Amino acid sequence: MNDESNDDSDKITCACCGHEMKLEKELQKSNLYRCSSCGISDTRLNS
């Protein structure tokens, strides 16, 4: 079995510094992510 495909979909890379972004808040139609390195935030629409 290959469970890594599910894990990869949850990982978002910071466009600023390249570190992994962590899920900060789940909103109704999107999720807010924040970089653990530089602190920049990004919002992604839920699919």
N, C-alpha and C positions, 0 to 999 in steps of 0.2 A: 504493500500500500504506500501511496505517496501523499502524506498529509501536509507537505510543505506548500502545496499550491494554495491551500486555505490560509496559511500563515502569511504568505507573500502578499495576498490581497489586502491584508490589514496593515501592512507596513508602507508608510508614505515617507519618501525621502525629502528632506528640506531642500528647496530650490536655492536657498542662500548659501548654506554651508555643507550640505550633503549628508548630515546626520539624520537618524531616524526620528520621525515626528510621532509624538504620543497623542492618543485620543484624549482631549480635555473635556469636551462636553458633547453629548448627543442631543441634537435639536430635532424638531419635528420633521424637516425635510433634508437636513444636512448634518454633518458632523464637524466639530471644531477641533483642529489638531494644533499642537504647539511643539516647536522644536526644543528638545532637551538640551541642546548646545547653545544656540544663539537666541532662543526665545521668540522667534518670529512665529506668527500664527497663520493658519490657512484653513479655509472652509471648503469641504468637499460635499457635493450633493450625494444623497443616498441613491443607490441604484435600485 
